[in-house]
Amino acid sequence: MTMLDAPRREHVPSTPGPAGAAWHTAAAEELAAAGRWEQAYQHLRTAVGLLNGRSGVDELDRLRREHAEAREQSRRDSLTATYNRRYLDERLVALVGQPGGIGAGGIAVALLDVDHFKQINDTYGHPFGDRVLQRLVAVVDSSLPEDAFCARYGGEEFAIVMPGYDRHEAVRVCETVRERVDGHLWQELAPGLRVTVSIGVAHGFGPVTGPDGLVGSADRLLYAAKHSGRNAVAFHDAHTGHARLAGPAGGRRSIP
């Protein structure tokens, strides 16, 4: 019987001293090696308590909280507080690398870019442009369902990841994001200010070798949306394979 069976043992050393602590430490190491982190932590916590009493457990809990906070901060963009490129890359690799592929629903990856953002910076200054990006993230996050997330891809470009969404659902979510950004009261920041976004939505399902293809497809569709007049969502038609524009833009514009 291995240490991985520790929770099922009839007798678990619990008396203070090195013997009980050593047993729990060994169990923690084996569980950690198997990726069972929470169970490993509980054994390590018990070992610390047997050796150092309550003060040792409190210190371990404090260190764990600090580590969790530092890890969360490392995954956030310092300006907008949304997820950063590092978290995006890690999550995409994990999502498309699931056993059996990414499931029947598939996964959608969208890239969003602020239209004419350079003009905003040139007109109002870079600190004001930062405020626009912060407000934009708030609008985007409030428009997303709970199982989707936004991450800053770079500059004024953001990624939206929607696990388990089919193409139609993903386009609908992104069109809602576009509408809410367009209809937001940007005049609260400056009289006459208007902010719009262009979005490219890529979709994949089944076995996928990596996220690069999805991101690349979303990037090409983003530029199709921008070259078609901006303030639009572009996607691939599942039947024809051609790029199309969603919502009202699809009825009045064509993609070059």
N, C-alpha and C positions, 0 to 999 in steps of 0.2 A: 504493500500500500504506500502510495507516494504522499508527499505533502499536499498535493492537489486534492486529496481526499480528506484533508484535515477537518473540514466542517462536519464530516460524518463520523468522526472518531468518538468513541464512548468516553475516553479520558483525555482531556486536554490540560497540559500543565498550566496551572494558574497561580501557584504560590510564588511570592516574591523571590527573586534571586536569579542568578545567571542561567540556571538550567531551563526554567520556563521561558525566559527571554530568548535564549538560544533557539528553542524549539519554534517559537513564533517568528523569529527572524528568518529561520530557514524556510518556514512556510511562506513568508512574505516574498522571499527571493524566488521561490519556485512559481508562485502565483503570478508575480510580475513578469517572469520569463514567458509565461503563457498568455500574457496580455490581460490578465484579470486584475486590473489596477485597484479597483475599489476594495476587493477582498484582501489584496496584498497590503493595502494601507491599513486596514483594520487590524491585521496581524502585527504590523509594525507598530501601530499605536499601542496594542496590548503589551508588546515587548518593551517599549519605552516606559509604560506605566509600571511594569514589574520591576524595572531597574531604578527608575527615578521618581516614581509616585506621580501625584496629580500635576505637579509643576512641570514635569517632563512632558506629559500629555498635552497640557495647555500650550507649551512652547512648540510642540510638533504641529498642533492645530493652527497656531499663528503662522508658522512657516508655510504650511499648506495654503492658507488663505492668501498670503503674500505672493506665493508662486502662482496661484490661480489668477490673481489680479495682474501680475506682471505678464503672464501669458496672454490674457485677454487684451491688455494694452498693446502688446506686440502684434496683435491681429487687427488693430484699428488704425484708420487714417488719422493723423494728428490734427488735420484741419477740419474735416467734416464729421469725424467720429463714426463714420460708417466703416465697414470692413475694408481692408487694404488688399493690395495685389498679392501679398504673401498668402493671406487666408484664402483668397479666390483660387489661386493655383493649387493649394493643398486640398480644398474642398472638391474642386473639379476632378483632380486625380483620384480622390477617394470615391466620388460618385460614379465615374465611368469605369472604375476598376473593380466594381462589385462583382462577385461571382455570378456568372450567367449574363453579364452585360448590365445595361441600365434599365431593364424591365420593360413591360408591355407599354406603359404610359410614355416612356422615353424621358428625355430631358431637353429643356430649351435653354439656350444661352443667348442673351440679347446684349448688344453694345449700344449705349446711349451717349450722344454727344450734344453739348449745348451749342445751338446755332449762333454764329457770329459772336462768339465769346470774346474774341480779340477786340472787337469794337466796344464791348462793355468795359473791358480793361482800359482801353485807350481813352474812352469818354469819361469814365468815373474813377479810374485808378485801380491798382491791383488789390488794395485792402477791400474796396467795395466789391470787386470781383470775387474775393474770398467769401464775402457775406452772401453773395448770390449762390455760390456753390453750397454753402451751408443750408440756405433756405431750400435749394433744389433737393438736397438729400432728404430733408424733412417731408417735402411734398411726395417724393418718390416712395419713401418708406411707408407713408400713410396710404399709398395706393396699392401696395403689394399684399397678397395673401400671406398668411403666417408661415407657410412652408417654402416661400421664396425669399431670396435675400439680394441685397444690393452691395456692391463693392466698388471702390474707386479703382479704375483701371489705369489712370494716368491723366494728369492735367484736368481738363474739363470732360473727360470721358469716363463713363461708369458702366459696369457690367451688372446685369440682372440675371440671376440663375433661378430656374424654375424646375426642380426635380419632380418627375411624375406627371408633367403636363404634356398634353398632345399639342400639335402645331396650332390648331384652332384656338385652344384655351390660352396658349402663350401669346398669340397675336392679340387676343382680346385684352389680356392683362396689360400688354405694352401700349395698346391704343388708349386704354384708360389712363395710364401714366402720362402719355402725351397730352391728352385732353386736359387733365388736371394741371399740368405744368402750364399749358397755354392759357387756361382760365384762371390761374392764380393771381391774386392781387399784388403784383410786383410793384405797383405804384406806391405801396407802403414803404418800399426802400428808396424809391426816387420817382418824382413825377414823370409820367410818360414812358417809364421803363416797361418793356415787354420781353419776356424770355420764352423761347420755344426750344424744343429738342427734336432731333432726328434719331431714329432707332432702327437697327437691323436685328432681325430675329432668326436664329438658326435652330434647327431641331434635329435630334438624333435618337435612335432607339436600337435595341439589341446590342450585340458585341461591338464595342468601340475601342480602338487601339489607344486612344488618348484624347485629351480635350483640345489639342491644337487645331484639329480640323473644324470643330464646332466654332471655336473662337475666330478662326480665319474666315469661315462662311459668314458669321455675324458681322465681321468687319467689312466684307465686301458688300453685304446688304445695307449696312449703315451708309456707306458712300453712295450706294444707289439711291437711298432716300435723300441724301443731301443734294445729289446731282439732279434730283427730280423736283427741286424747289424747297427742300427742307420742311420742317414741322410735319414729318410723316413717319410712318412705320412701314418698313419694307420686309418682305418675307418671300420664301419660295413657294409657289403653288404646287401642292402635292401631286396634282394630276398632270400638269404641263411641264413642271420643272422650271418655269419662267419666274422671274422676280415680279412681284406685284406690290402695290401700296394698299394698306388697310384703310378702312373708314372712308370719310368724305374725300380724302386725297385720291383714292382709287378711282373715283368717278370723274375727276377733273384733270388728272395728270397721268402721264405715261412715263415709264422708266426708259432712259436712253439706251 
